[in-house]
Each structure stands twice: as C-alpha cells, then as structure tokens.
C-alpha cells in the first residue's frame, strides 16, 4: 500500500531508519480500503509499541486521497480482523500493582543522606503534618536509593483508611495503551480519578511516550484540583527529566521535591534484609555481592533467598546460585576504553581522533561527551580522565561542565546522542 509506505518513510526522519526497520516495516498488511488498513504484528509488544509511539501521529500524517485519516487496525497471528474473537475484546480491568509486603517504614534503613524524605513521609502518613502543603510530593534518586521502598511503605500506611492507587510507571503506560485500543478511556479515568491518593513509581519512564504524558497531564490536573494527593518518584530531579513535557515538569515542582542518595550503608541494609528473609549467610557472602554485583545487590540477595534450601550459604554456594547475576555483571561492565570506542563509532570518527589534539568541532564535541561519560558513568577522577585524553584536569572539568549545561538546557541533538549511546 503506497500511502502506508510513504507514511513510514516520513517517520524515518523522526524516529530513525533503524527504529522504522525494526518496528514498522515487519508489520504485515492483511487488507486495506480507502478508510481502513489492517496490519498484523508478530507479537503483542509490537502492538504496544505502535500504540504508544505511532498511533498519536496517524491523525495528521496518515491520510487518504480525500485528506481523511485512514484508520489502522492491528492484530496478531490467530486474531484475524475478519473474525472477531474473544482475544480481541478481553475483559478490561485496571488494578493497582501489588505492594511488596516487607517494604514498610519499620524495615527501611534510613541513611543520613535520606533522613528528610523518610521523616516527611512518615509524619504525613501518621497525620503529624497536613498533606495540603505538599502536593505533589516527588522523590528522586538513583537506582538503589530506596525510592520504591519509601513509596510502597507510604502506600501500606495510607491504604488503611484511604483509597490508594499505587502503580509503576510501566503499568500506567500499559493501562493507557489498552484503554485507547479497546475504547475504554472512561473506565481508565474512573479507576485513576475516583481515588484519594495516586502513587506512581519511576515517572522518568514516561519519556517520549506522548499518549501516556497527555493522559497523565489530565489525570494530574483532575486529582490536584480535587485536592487528592499525588506522590511520584523519578531517577532525577524534575528539571533534569528528558523528553517530558514542560507543562508536566512545572506541575511536578508545584509541591515538594526531595532527593535521595544511594546509601553508603548498603552492607547494613543487606544484612537487615537477610535477617528479615531468614537467610543464613556466611560472613563472606554480603561482601561478595557488594563487590561483584554492584548494580543489583538487593535483587541478588532476594534471588539467594528464593534459591536457598534453608541451610547456611557459603561463598562458593553463593557464587553458584548467583552465576547468572555474576555473568551479567561482567558482561555489562563498562570501561573507559569501551566508552571511547562506542562514542567514536557513533560519531563516525576514529578513537585516535577522539583522543587526539584536534579542536575541530567534529572531534571536540564527541571528546567532551566521552569525558562526561567517564565522569558520570565510571566516576573517574578528573585527573585520570585527563591522563586518558592527554589533557589537564581543568580542561576535563570545563568539558564535563559544558555537557552538563547542555543536558540541563535540554539541547535536543546532545540529548539524542547521549540517549543513543
């Protein structure tokens, strides 16, 4: 179908040729007429991706000869558009995500860096403080800083006498996509707006999800106008969120924003969780996890709890039980040399040009990004980065600050390059 091919070709400039080739061109055309196009996807996730990223663009860009929008219908093998099956019209029920039973305030080890956020939520849930002055509440911090634990603990306390709806950002997105596909937006809005408290974890995942952001904007406005509480978490402060609409970011800053830091007391946290889960560990096991599974220590400990037979786990047994975690950690280990090679390849230059002396922009910008990545991802000292790039530490500091400034100012070409990398 010519109109479809022209449409996805147009999207190459917006989404990129690789994205179009991966997600759109494999869609199989089943049939079409002047007003409808029926496509078949390989799997449900491909439909989910289409609904989120492409559906919002159809109305303006996918038109027939009479300049009227062509409706696109998606199905998966065995669910033909000619024969309506039960799979096409599933019962639509929106439920909050389940709460982790042990994510309570009493089980939260509050490091000195995170005392303010912990105390605020604890006092709000015990009604020592009034909610009205803090709406919304947004807690931000890196993975492992305790955001999910605090939000879950808050939900546990509030649900005792309030209508609390707790979901992860991925779940909210799935609900939006399903509601749009099934024409069930009224049911969606009823579920998300007839409540006392909305808690959403990891809202940075809304990045570039236009339909999700649009619906969340209206949900936020409705709840805020009614005086209902909104509690959110993200991996960065609102001003640093990437590809989130400015009108949403401004609303995130209406109430109170609190930062969390990754605790330097992780050994104590793992020890407490091991006792909570009834794990018997040899003294060397927790140091093993902290030194060799740095990205997901709590998940690794939880895996041990699920895989153990109740006897004491020695270091060798822990290595065998966590072999998949250890392997993945090794595969994901990042080095300065890998950063240099990846960034050079992305910009189509040689690694030696990136490490060289030339100040031409085609080399200087990738070099600054590489320095920034070494600092942000590897936490390398400025002096060490300078040694790698043949610069003094003041030059490295200036380069890193330049990229940080571009990120804060949300320079589109820079953000897209960093995201791709």
Residue pairs with C-beta under 8 A, 6 or more apart in sequence:
1 29
1 32
1 37
3 62
3 63
3 64
3 70
4 29
4 32
4 37
4 62
7 61
7 62
8 20
8 24
8 25
9 20
10 61
11 20
11 24
11 54
11 57
11 61
12 20
14 57
15 53
23 46
23 49
23 50
23 53
24 50
24 54
26 41
26 42
26 46
27 39
27 40
27 41
27 46
27 50
27 74
28 39
28 40
28 41
29 37
29 38
29 39
29 40
30 38
30 39
30 40
30 75
30 80
30 81
31 38
31 81
32 38
32 70
34 64
34 65
34 66
34 70
35 64
35 68
35 70
35 71
36 70
36 71
36 72
36 73
37 70
37 71
37 72
37 73
38 73
38 75
38 81
39 72
39 73
39 74
39 75
40 74
40 75
40 76
40 77
41 47
41 50
41 74
41 75
41 76
42 76
42 77
43 76
44 76
47 74
47 76
47 181
48 174
48 177
50 74
51 74
51 177
51 180
51 181
51 211
52 173
52 177
52 209
52 210
52 211
52 212
53 208
53 209
53 210
55 72
55 180
55 211
56 210
56 211
56 214
58 69
58 70
58 72
59 69
62 69
62 70
62 72
63 69
63 70
64 70
73 81
74 181
75 81
75 88
78 87
79 85
79 87
79 88
89 182
90 182
92 178
92 179
92 182
92 184
92 187
94 175
94 179
94 187
94 188
94 191
94 192
96 164
96 165
96 166
96 167
97 166
97 167
97 168
97 171
99 152
99 155
99 156
99 166
100 148
100 149
100 152
102 273
102 276
102 277
103 148
103 149
103 152
103 153
103 156
104 152
104 153
104 156
105 118
105 121
105 122
105 125
105 153
105 156
105 157
107 149
107 153
107 272
107 273
107 276
108 118
108 146
108 149
108 150
108 153
109 263
109 265
109 268
109 269
109 272
110 118
110 119
111 261
111 263
111 264
111 265
113 260
113 261
113 263
113 264
114 141
114 145
114 146
114 260
114 261
114 263
116 258
117 139
117 150
117 258
117 259
117 260
118 150
120 129
120 134
120 137
120 256
120 258
121 137
121 150
121 153
121 154
123 129
124 131
124 134
124 137
124 154
125 154
125 157
125 158
126 157
131 229
132 227
133 255
133 256
134 255
134 256
135 224
135 227
135 229
135 230
135 254
135 255
136 220
136 224
136 229
136 230
136 231
136 232
136 251
136 252
136 254
136 255
137 229
137 230
137 231
137 232
137 255
137 256
137 258
138 231
138 232
138 233
138 234
138 238
138 252
138 253
138 255
138 256
138 257
138 258
139 147
139 150
139 151
139 231
139 232
139 233
139 234
139 257
139 258
139 259
139 260
140 147
140 233
140 234
140 235
140 236
140 237
140 238
140 257
140 258
140 259
140 260
141 147
141 235
141 259
141 260
141 261
141 262
142 235
142 260
142 261
142 262
143 235
143 262
143 295
144 262
144 263
144 266
144 297
144 298
145 260
145 261
145 262
145 263
146 260
146 263
147 201
147 202
147 233
147 260
148 201
148 202
148 233
150 233
150 260
151 166
151 199
151 201
151 231
151 233
152 166
154 199
154 231
155 164
155 166
155 197
155 199
158 164
158 196
158 197
162 196
162 197
163 194
163 195
163 196
163 197
164 195
164 196
164 197
164 199
165 191
165 192
165 195
165 197
165 198
165 199
166 199
166 200
166 201
167 175
167 199
167 200
167 201
168 200
168 201
168 202
169 200
169 201
169 202
169 203
169 204
169 205
169 206
170 202
170 205
172 200
172 206
172 212
172 216
173 205
173 206
173 209
173 212
175 188
175 191
175 192
176 188
176 211
176 212
176 215
177 211
177 212
178 184
179 185
179 187
179 188
180 211
188 215
189 219
189 222
192 198
192 219
193 219
193 222
193 223
193 226
195 223
195 228
196 228
196 229
197 228
197 229
197 230
197 231
198 219
198 223
198 228
198 229
198 230
198 231
199 230
199 231
199 232
200 231
200 232
200 233
201 232
201 233
202 233
202 234
202 235
203 216
203 232
203 233
203 234
203 241
203 244
203 252
204 234
204 235
204 236
204 241
204 242
204 244
206 212
206 213
206 216
206 244
206 248
207 241
207 242
207 243
207 244
208 243
213 244
213 245
213 248
216 248
217 245
217 247
217 248
217 251
220 230
220 248
220 251
221 251
223 229
223 230
224 230
224 251
224 254
230 255
232 252
234 241
237 257
237 259
238 249
238 252
238 253
238 257
239 249
239 253
239 408
240 407
240 408
241 249
241 252
242 407
242 410
242 415
242 419
243 415
263 269
266 290
266 297
267 286
267 287
267 290
269 298
270 286
270 289
270 290
270 297
270 298
270 301
271 286
273 298
273 301
273 302
274 281
274 286
274 301
274 305
277 301
277 302
277 305
278 305
278 310
279 301
279 304
279 305
279 308
279 313
280 308
280 310
280 311
280 312
280 313
281 304
281 312
281 313
281 318
282 312
282 313
282 314
282 315
282 318
284 314
284 315
285 304
285 313
285 314
285 315
285 318
286 301
288 315
288 318
288 319
289 297
289 300
289 301
289 318
289 322
290 297
292 326
292 329
293 300
293 322
293 325
293 326
293 329
294 329
295 329
295 332
296 325
296 329
299 325
300 322
300 325
303 321
303 322
303 325
304 313
304 318
304 321
304 322
307 321
308 321
313 321
319 326
334 377
334 378
335 378
336 374
336 378
336 380
336 385
336 388
339 370
339 373
339 374
339 377
339 378
340 351
340 354
340 355
340 370
340 388
341 351
342 421
343 354
343 366
343 369
343 370
343 373
343 421
344 350
344 351
344 353
344 354
344 366
346 366
346 417
346 420
346 421
347 354
347 362
347 365
347 366
347 417
349 362
349 363
349 366
353 363
354 363
354 366
354 367
354 370
355 367
355 388
355 389
355 390
356 363
357 390
358 364
367 389
367 399
368 399
368 400
368 402
368 403
369 403
369 414
369 417
369 418
369 421
370 389
371 385
371 389
371 396
371 399
371 400
371 403
372 399
372 400
372 403
372 404
373 421
374 380
374 385
374 388
375 382
375 385
375 396
375 400
381 393
382 393
382 396
382 397
382 400
383 393
385 391
385 393
385 396
386 392
386 393
386 395
386 396
389 396
391 399
403 414
406 414
406 415
407 414
407 415
407 418
